Amino acid sequence: MRRLSAAALLIPLCLAAAAAGAAGDLDRAIGAALFKRAWVPAPSSTRANDGLGPLHNARSCLACHGGMARQPVRLDEAGVVLGENLVLRLSDREGRPDPVYGVQLQTSGLPGVPGEGRAVRSGSGYAARDLAYGPIAPTTRVGARLAPALSGLGLLEQVPESAILAIADEQGRSPDGIRGRPNWLSAPDGSRRLGRFGLKASLPTLAEQVEAAFELDLGMSTPGRNRPAGDCTPAQPACLAAPTGAEYGKPEIAAELVDLLTHFLAARPAPEAKAADPAGSALFEAIGCAMCHRPSLPSARGAVSAYTDLLLHDLGPELDGGATEPGVAPTEWRTAPLWGISGTIAGGAGLLHDGRARTVADAVAHHGGEAASARARFRALSPLDRERLLAFVSSL
């Protein structure tokens, strides 16, 4: 049977976008259709439509990022995670993946390739259970990751590298011990690039974040991550031997599809800015929160009011995330943007990397390390000022 190309796939995507009433830029409309597309296992009649798995967590981007907003974790009676918006990352303290299960626990598999296990609520966190390929390595640490909201990502990419580095230089002179650092990543040509996406600032561009999601969440290869078996390891021979959508060394997801999906995500607007309480904003700055959660960053498209510095900070053992990335300590995190936090709270999704904090006050309580001084000043506020500050942050 003749298999259609990636270019041929764009025709039904265009028709689907038009049928849904999509308006404006055609590339974004096609990207929106790709975001919703449920991918299928290989082989299928359309080459650019298949390649799901062999191991995967979801069949579509939408499954993890419903409504583009952060979603609450759903559990069954036994505490097993339902849905696809929370995953378990696996690594040792140095960021090396588990030798059997790889970088991420994939809970689903194709016929003949068992899913790796299940994520289960355990105490105040999450653990891997019902492992299909034996125990994880003794040195492997498990870290839960809740899918983030997808608003304003294109604006974060527009912030000049020089502005981020200037903030790091300023923080290096802070008497509070705040020492934000850039995460420098090696490029194939040996140059260095600044990481700014992901919880560990481990990806330099939005396109590379898209490619990472295809590989780890969907088990599909892209030009930058051309591994048809995705996160499979040598300890999983059935996974490595399963059919894939790759042909003649070409990835399952062509560069043009990565570009279209990236274009769609980059065009997602930032969360709508609300009228801020000046007194709450002043308290936010006075106790030191604004040193890392910068209210505004510059860009060629104007101010980016994301409340982040895009730098890594060590937040101490209170925020040890278990698994990590190479070159980043388990207690180091890229400063989380606070824009849109009001929607996260309203939706009940929880804050921090795994949703463990139900309120802003809970999140502050977990901030140690470089944030310890700001946390102490928060606790020293009068009850009235503390509530005013919390109301300000909760309104962003």
Secondary structure by P-SEA (a helix, b strand, c coil): cccccaaaaaaaaaaaaaaacccccaaaaaaaaaaacccccccccccccccccccccccccccccccccccccccccccccccccbbbbbbcccccccccccccccccccccccccbbbbbccccccccccccccccccbbbbbbccccccaaaaaaaccaaaaaaaaaaaaaccccbbbbbbcccccccbbbbbccccccccccaaaaaaaaaacccccccccccccccccccccccccccccccccccccccaaaaaaaaaaaaaccccccccccaaaaaaaaaacccccccccccccccccccccccbbbbcccccccccccccccccccccccccaaaaaaaaccccccccccccaaaaaaaccccaaaaaaaaaaccaaaaaaaaaaaaac
